[in-house]
């Protein structure tokens, strides 16, 4: 009898966790800002090809790879 109650409580836990996760995901989608507000201004593509830009994000990555 003890095994049955443990399985039921585990099932209840996972059911509750999945319902709570779905609720959080749906609320975050509803409250997210409009896509126009998120869009960043992109620079035009170079005319001669290439296009690599040493941005702040790339510099930060390089700093994390130093030993």
DRENMARDO-988156 format. One record per atom (N, C-alpha, C): x, y, z; residue number from 1; atom name. Coordinates in nm, 3 decimals, m for minus. Layout:
<<X; Y; Z>; NUM; "CA">;
...
REM end
This chain:
<<0.082; m0.118; 0.000>; 1; "N">;
<<0.000; 0.000; 0.000>; 1; "CA">;
<<0.087; 0.126; 0.000>; 1; "C">;
<<0.202; 0.120; 0.062>; 2; "N">;
<<0.291; 0.235; 0.070>; 2; "CA">;
<<0.342; 0.274; m0.070>; 2; "C">;
<<0.371; 0.176; m0.157>; 3; "N">;
<<0.420; 0.206; m0.290>; 3; "CA">;
<<0.317; 0.284; m0.371>; 3; "C">;
<<0.193; 0.250; m0.358>; 4; "N">;
<<0.088; 0.315; m0.436>; 4; "CA">;
<<0.078; 0.463; m0.402>; 4; "C">;
<<0.087; 0.497; m0.275>; 5; "N">;
<<0.076; 0.639; m0.237>; 5; "CA">;
<<0.198; 0.717; m0.282>; 5; "C">;
<<0.317; 0.654; m0.283>; 6; "N">;
<<0.436; 0.724; m0.330>; 6; "CA">;
<<0.426; 0.755; m0.479>; 6; "C">;
<<0.377; 0.657; m0.558>; 7; "N">;
<<0.363; 0.681; m0.701>; 7; "CA">;
<<0.260; 0.790; m0.728>; 7; "C">;
<<0.153; 0.788; m0.653>; 8; "N">;
<<0.049; 0.889; m0.673>; 8; "CA">;
<<0.101; 1.027; m0.637>; 8; "C">;
<<0.179; 1.038; m0.533>; 9; "N">;
<<0.230; 1.170; m0.494>; 9; "CA">;
<<0.333; 1.219; m0.595>; 9; "C">;
<<0.413; 1.129; m0.653>; 10; "N">;
<<0.507; 1.169; m0.756>; 10; "CA">;
<<0.434; 1.217; m0.880>; 10; "C">;
<<0.330; 1.146; m0.917>; 11; "N">;
<<0.251; 1.187; m1.033>; 11; "CA">;
<<0.188; 1.324; m1.010>; 11; "C">;
<<0.138; 1.344; m0.891>; 12; "N">;
<<0.078; 1.473; m0.858>; 12; "CA">;
<<0.179; 1.585; m0.863>; 12; "C">;
<<0.299; 1.557; m0.815>; 13; "N">;
<<0.405; 1.657; m0.818>; 13; "CA">;
<<0.439; 1.696; m0.961>; 13; "C">;
<<0.459; 1.596; m1.047>; 14; "N">;
<<0.495; 1.625; m1.186>; 14; "CA">;
<<0.380; 1.692; m1.261>; 14; "C">;
<<0.259; 1.654; m1.231>; 15; "N">;
<<0.144; 1.718; m1.293>; 15; "CA">;
<<0.137; 1.865; m1.251>; 15; "C">;
<<0.155; 1.891; m1.123>; 16; "N">;
<<0.152; 2.029; m1.073>; 16; "CA">;
<<0.266; 2.110; m1.132>; 16; "C">;
<<0.384; 2.051; m1.139>; 17; "N">;
<<0.500; 2.122; m1.194>; 17; "CA">;
<<0.479; 2.155; m1.342>; 17; "C">;
<<0.423; 2.063; m1.418>; 18; "N">;
<<0.402; 2.089; m1.561>; 18; "CA">;
<<0.294; 2.195; m1.582>; 18; "C">;
<<0.189; 2.192; m1.503>; 19; "N">;
<<0.083; 2.293; m1.515>; 19; "CA">;
<<0.138; 2.430; m1.476>; 19; "C">;
<<0.218; 2.435; m1.371>; 20; "N">;
<<0.277; 2.563; m1.329>; 20; "CA">;
<<0.372; 2.616; m1.435>; 20; "C">;
<<0.451; 2.529; m1.496>; 21; "N">;
<<0.543; 2.571; m1.602>; 21; "CA">;
<<0.468; 2.626; m1.722>; 21; "C">;
<<0.360; 2.561; m1.760>; 22; "N">;
<<0.280; 2.608; m1.872>; 22; "CA">;
<<0.217; 2.744; m1.840>; 22; "C">;
<<0.174; 2.761; m1.717>; 23; "N">;
<<0.114; 2.889; m1.678>; 23; "CA">;
<<0.217; 3.001; m1.682>; 23; "C">;
<<0.335; 2.976; m1.634>; 24; "N">;
<<0.442; 3.077; m1.636>; 24; "CA">;
<<0.479; 3.113; m1.779>; 24; "C">;
<<0.488; 3.012; m1.865>; 25; "N">;
<<0.522; 3.037; m2.005>; 25; "CA">;
<<0.415; 3.121; m2.074>; 25; "C">;
<<0.291; 3.091; m2.048>; 26; "N">;
<<0.185; 3.167; m2.114>; 26; "CA">;
<<0.179; 3.311; m2.063>; 26; "C">;
<<0.204; 3.331; m1.934>; 27; "N">;
<<0.203; 3.468; m1.880>; 27; "CA">;
<<0.321; 3.547; m1.936>; 27; "C">;
<<0.436; 3.484; m1.951>; 28; "N">;
<<0.552; 3.555; m2.005>; 28; "CA">;
<<0.530; 3.593; m2.151>; 28; "C">;
<<0.458; 3.511; m2.226>; 29; "N">;
<<0.429; 3.545; m2.365>; 29; "CA">;
<<0.330; 3.661; m2.374>; 29; "C">;
<<0.237; 3.665; m2.283>; 30; "N">;
<<0.137; 3.770; m2.284>; 30; "CA">;
<<0.199; 3.904; m2.246>; 30; "C">;
<<0.290; 3.904; m2.150>; 31; "N">;
<<0.348; 4.028; m2.099>; 31; "CA">;
<<0.474; 4.072; m2.172>; 31; "C">;
<<0.517; 4.000; m2.276>; 32; "N">;
<<0.638; 4.038; m2.346>; 32; "CA">;
<<0.614; 4.164; m2.428>; 32; "C">;
<<0.718; 4.248; m2.444>; 33; "N">;
<<0.701; 4.372; m2.520>; 33; "CA">;
<<0.678; 4.343; m2.668>; 33; "C">;
<<0.628; 4.440; m2.737>; 34; "N">;
<<0.599; 4.426; m2.879>; 34; "CA">;
<<0.728; 4.398; m2.957>; 34; "C">;
<<0.722; 4.320; m3.064>; 35; "N">;
<<0.844; 4.289; m3.141>; 35; "CA">;
<<0.911; 4.413; m3.199>; 35; "C">;
<<0.835; 4.519; m3.227>; 36; "N">;
<<0.896; 4.640; m3.280>; 36; "CA">;
<<0.990; 4.703; m3.178>; 36; "C">;
<<0.957; 4.690; m3.051>; 37; "N">;
<<1.041; 4.749; m2.946>; 37; "CA">;
<<1.170; 4.672; m2.928>; 37; "C">;
<<1.171; 4.545; m2.962>; 38; "N">;
<<1.288; 4.461; m2.942>; 38; "CA">;
<<1.388; 4.475; m3.057>; 38; "C">;
<<1.339; 4.501; m3.177>; 39; "N">;
<<1.425; 4.504; m3.295>; 39; "CA">;
<<1.535; 4.608; m3.279>; 39; "C">;
<<1.656; 4.568; m3.314>; 40; "N">;
<<1.768; 4.659; m3.305>; 40; "CA">;
<<1.803; 4.712; m3.445>; 40; "C">;
<<1.870; 4.822; m3.448>; 41; "N">;
<<1.908; 4.881; m3.576>; 41; "CA">;
<<2.031; 4.807; m3.629>; 41; "C">;
<<2.019; 4.750; m3.749>; 42; "N">;
<<2.129; 4.676; m3.809>; 42; "CA">;
<<2.206; 4.766; m3.905>; 42; "C">;
<<2.336; 4.746; m3.907>; 43; "N">;
<<2.419; 4.822; m4.000>; 43; "CA">;
<<2.404; 4.761; m4.139>; 43; "C">;
<<2.420; 4.841; m4.243>; 44; "N">;
<<2.411; 4.784; m4.379>; 44; "CA">;
<<2.527; 4.689; m4.407>; 44; "C">;
<<2.503; 4.591; m4.491>; 45; "N">;
<<2.606; 4.493; m4.525>; 45; "CA">;
<<2.718; 4.560; m4.603>; 45; "C">;
<<2.843; 4.519; m4.583>; 46; "N">;
<<2.954; 4.579; m4.657>; 46; "CA">;
<<2.943; 4.546; m4.806>; 46; "C">;
<<2.987; 4.638; m4.890>; 47; "N">;
<<2.975; 4.619; m5.034>; 47; "CA">;
<<3.078; 4.521; m5.089>; 47; "C">;
<<3.193; 4.507; m5.023>; 48; "N">;
<<3.298; 4.418; m5.072>; 48; "CA">;
<<3.298; 4.283; m5.003>; 48; "C">;
<<3.191; 4.247; m4.936>; 49; "N">;
<<3.187; 4.119; m4.867>; 49; "CA">;
<<3.244; 4.130; m4.727>; 49; "C">;
<<3.273; 4.018; m4.669>; 50; "N">;
<<3.324; 4.019; m4.532>; 50; "CA">;
<<3.210; 4.039; m4.436>; 50; "C">;
<<3.221; 4.136; m4.351>; 51; "N">;
<<3.113; 4.166; m4.261>; 51; "CA">;
<<3.145; 4.139; m4.115>; 51; "C">;
<<3.265; 4.090; m4.085>; 52; "N">;
<<3.300; 4.064; m3.946>; 52; "CA">;
<<3.318; 4.196; m3.873>; 52; "C">;
<<3.253; 4.209; m3.760>; 53; "N">;
<<3.265; 4.330; m3.679>; 53; "CA">;
<<3.305; 4.290; m3.539>; 53; "C">;
<<3.407; 4.353; m3.487>; 54; "N">;
<<3.451; 4.326; m3.351>; 54; "CA">;
<<3.363; 4.407; m3.257>; 54; "C">;
<<3.252; 4.349; m3.217>; 55; "N">;
<<3.156; 4.420; m3.131>; 55; "CA">;
<<3.190; 4.398; m2.984>; 55; "C">;
<<3.119; 4.468; m2.898>; 56; "N">;
<<3.139; 4.453; m2.754>; 56; "CA">;
<<3.109; 4.310; m2.710>; 56; "C">;
<<3.009; 4.250; m2.771>; 57; "N">;
<<2.974; 4.112; m2.737>; 57; "CA">;
<<3.090; 4.017; m2.768>; 57; "C">;
<<3.152; 4.035; m2.883>; 58; "N">;
<<3.265; 3.950; m2.923>; 58; "CA">;
<<3.384; 3.976; m2.831>; 58; "C">;
<<3.409; 4.101; m2.798>; 59; "N">;
<<3.520; 4.133; m2.706>; 59; "CA">;
<<3.500; 4.067; m2.570>; 59; "C">;
<<3.375; 4.068; m2.522>; 60; "N">;
<<3.345; 4.004; m2.394>; 60; "CA">;
<<3.370; 3.854; m2.402>; 60; "C">;
<<3.334; 3.793; m2.514>; 61; "N">;
<<3.359; 3.649; m2.532>; 61; "CA">;
<<3.509; 3.621; m2.529>; 61; "C">;
<<3.586; 3.702; m2.600>; 62; "N">;
<<3.731; 3.681; m2.601>; 62; "CA">;
<<3.790; 3.693; m2.462>; 62; "C">;
<<3.739; 3.783; m2.380>; 63; "N">;
<<3.787; 3.797; m2.242>; 63; "CA">;
<<3.761; 3.671; m2.162>; 63; "C">;
<<3.647; 3.604; m2.187>; 64; "N">;
<<3.615; 3.484; m2.111>; 64; "CA">;
<<3.699; 3.364; m2.151>; 64; "C">;
<<3.763; 3.369; m2.269>; 65; "N">;
<<3.843; 3.255; m2.313>; 65; "CA">;
<<3.988; 3.263; m2.267>; 65; "C">;
<<4.028; 3.375; m2.208>; 66; "N">;
<<4.166; 3.386; m2.162>; 66; "CA">;
<<4.190; 3.291; m2.044>; 66; "C">;
<<4.306; 3.233; m2.044>; 67; "N">;
<<4.340; 3.138; m1.937>; 67; "CA">;
<<4.429; 3.204; m1.835>; 67; "C">;
REM end
